[in-house]
Amino acid sequence: MNGRISLSTLWGAVTFSLLAAPLVPASAQLLSLKTVPLAAGNQFSLAPSERGGMGGVTISLTDRLADPFVNPALGKNLEGSWISTSPAQYGFQFGERGARSLPFTGLFRGDRWFGGATLAMQQILHERGFGPTPWIDVCCFNPQSDLLRDRSSTNVYADAFVGSTLGGGDWSVGVGASLAGLNAVDGVELLYAGSERIEQSGSSLALRGGIAGSFGPADDFELTAAFRRFDMQHDVTYVDWIWSGAPERPFPEPTSRLEHNLDHTNTWGVDSKYSRALSGTDWKVGGTVAFNYKDHPKIPN
């Protein structure tokens, strides 16, 4: 797999559910294809949320704070202006893996225009060593190395959106963008069993646009289009024990080996949602249809 890899996946998901009022369709999303059983934390969950403590439900409930960061047109649901921060932390294996995040968010709602932005700093925590023998580098190979410098990495995120209502205010449009400078993605170390050190570097860029409105007093509709480019490099260090066979070297000796792996993925997504209130009740029925097209110019070996 040293050459260029080109894989395309057309992924469709159709979800229909009965929704309880005051309910609206779920927020749009880019779907994640799980091809490797990696533990997924909340590394990229940085936007403020009214429903964060409810397991991330989106189809059944409106989230005025989080929804505009997915479909920018939903900023019309904001009430006034907000400034907030919501530090977060999660971890696996007694805190040896996980992340600490510190986001700051500002939201505004005017007579016609609305918008918001989030800036965040994040520290990713790693296990001490990524293989069964991390002590080799210290005691047998390179006494001057410092494994502690691989214990944590810092990521920086920026996310913003802006939009406007149309006509009488029943419809709205919006655009948004997010950019991340990434020095670590949680769980990547599990891809390289037996490695001693992994240095990650790269970025993620996402662009999105949306429209939202009502066809009548009982109908709601949303349409979102999004593009995301994920671009990472993994420099993986291994230690191989090699026996030369020379009489003066009767025992195997450790030798460092460095591998360069690229992880590039481009994703295009379109998501539509519709809900309708049932007359004479507090219930709504709705559905969502999402299509993603993923292109992988290069994935890790």
Sequence and secondary structure as in RCSB ss.txt:
>XXXX:A:sequence
MNGRISLSTLWGAVTFSLLAAPLVPASAQLLSLKTVPLAAGNQFSLAPSERGGMGGVTISLTDRLADPFVNPALG
KNLEGSWISTSPAQYGFQFGERGARSLPFTGLFRGDRWFGGATLAMQQILHERGFGPTPWIDVCCFNPQSDLLRD
RSSTNVYADAFVGSTLGGGDWSVGVGASLAGLNAVDGVELLYAGSERIEQSGSSLALRGGIAGSFGPADDFELTA
AFRRFDMQHDVTYVDWIWSGAPERPFPEPTSRLEHNLDHTNTWGVDSKYSRALSGTDWKVGGTVAFNYKDHPKIP
N
>XXXX:A:secstr
  S   EEEEEEEEEEEEEESS             S     STT  S  SSGGGTT  SSS  TTTGGGTSGGGG
GG  S EEEE  EEEEETTTTEEEEEEEEEEEEE SSEEEEEEEEEEEEE  S SSS TTHIIIII TT  GGGG
SEEEEEEEEEEEEEEETTTTEEEEEEEEEEEES  TTGGGGSTT SEEEEEEEEEEEEEEEEEEEETTEEEEEEE
EEEEEEEEEEEEEEEEE    TT  S EEEEEEEEEEEEEEEEEEEEEEEEE TTSSEEEEEEEEEEEEEEEE  
 
